[in-house]
């Protein structure tokens, strides 16, 4: 099996892949974003090794969109957040941490990430996607903002968009790469652990623990295990997947749009298995009064969460040193 990494030029990004059970080649995309073509894919855990919320495996159709090539860096976060603060938004650069300008921004709430996407849209002359009572969402913690799915601005990806993009144009793989179903430190920034029952048979890294190159924090702080945090790596430190996307496994987890109700609303635990087969965007029913939002992609933590099918939920107001995001754009509106 093999795959071809994306070639990056000043104005055009191209990507292709062959592996697992089908091949795919993407057309040209925009600077700093990759084009993800419309089509269906197999969503879910084809290895049946995760939690119930990853099953059943089902075929899903997703329309064409663009996705950030990299996780939002601290440098980009700061540039847009400074613009936002000067244009009526209640977000500032200090609402996101980062080890360096070329590392992913982290410690950002779901609310702040969504408003940042709106600010980036306005700054770039695009139509913001998120509104509240018909007005652009610029301030406050809105639990259920409206999303204009036809707008040409930036927004958080749906879970289906994220997983389709992470799979890189192939089905049936455990990770974003198509030539192997194992993970090592040479492929991603994650914790290769054998303590606490967290060892995974598919984690075959010759080095154990946090990534030996990046296990240094930015604060004079150590965790209960004596390790400094956060352990992020510069964006793009590892090979891209078949769509030319970097860090779709490890580094920081990434916010998605969808509500995650499996733990907060047991009566909605079946949403995943009964969700629409075309453009699923999460349940519209509120998960109590304080809904969790889905996160994907794993982080510099456990290998298991780096699987493309892995799903987790986090309260939208929470900030974590291993949680960031990237945004998408609707290709059909551009």
C-alpha positions, 0 to 999 in steps of 0.5 A: 500500500502507498499514498502520495502526500500533498504538494504545496505551492503558493496558490494551489494545493493538490493531493492524491492517495491509494490505499486500504480499499480504494484510491482517490485524487483531489482537484486543486484547492485554496491556499491554506485549505484543501478541497474535500470532494463530495461523496460518500464514505464509511463512517464508524469503527470498522474494527469494532474496538471502540465505544458503542457511540462509534457503531454501527459503521454506516455509509454517509454522503457529505457535500464538497467543502474546504478544510484548513490544511493545519490545525489553527496555529497560535499565530493565526489565532492571535491575528484573527482574535486581535481583529475580532477584539477591534470589531465587536467580538468578545474574544482576544488572543489571550483566549487561546494558548500556544507553545509558539506561533507555529504550534496549534492554539489550545485552551479554546472553548467551543464558543470562542472557536465558533465566534473566531470562525465568524470573525475570520469570515468577516475579516476576509469579506465572507458571510459569517455562518453563525447567527443568533436571532438573525444577527452575527454571533459576536459575543456571549455563550450561545448554546444553540446558535443558528448555522447558515449552511449555505454561507461562504464563511468559515465554520467548525466541521460537522463530525461527518465532514471531519471523519471523511476528511481524516480518512483521506479518501479511503475506507476501512483504515484505523488511522488517517494514513492508508499504508498501515493500521498501526501508530508510532511516534514517527507518524503522530504526536501522541502518548504511547503508553503501557500504564493504566491498561491503556496499551493498544496492540496497534500502538507499535512505537519503539519509544513509549510515553509522550513523544520524546521530541515534544514532551516539554511544556510552556509553563513551569508546571508538571502534572501528577505524573511529573510531566510538563504540559502541554506537549504540542508539536509544530503544525505540519511536523508529520506527513499529511494524509491523502487529502493533504491534511496534517495532524488529523491524528494527535497533537490537539483534539479538534472541536466539531459543530455537532452536539454530543448527547450520548452521555448527557441524554441517554434517550438520544444515545441512538442518534449516531446509528439513526442519523441522516445518511446525507449531511448529518449535522448532529441532533437538533434536540437540546442535550439538557440545558448545557450540551456537550460538543463533539471533539475528534482527532486525539491529541498528545495523549492516548493512541486510542483517541487518534483513531479516525472513528473515535468520538468524545464529548466536551462541555462547550465552555471547557478549556483544555491544553490538548484541545484546539480546532480547525475550520472548513468552508462550504465549497458549493457556495464559493 
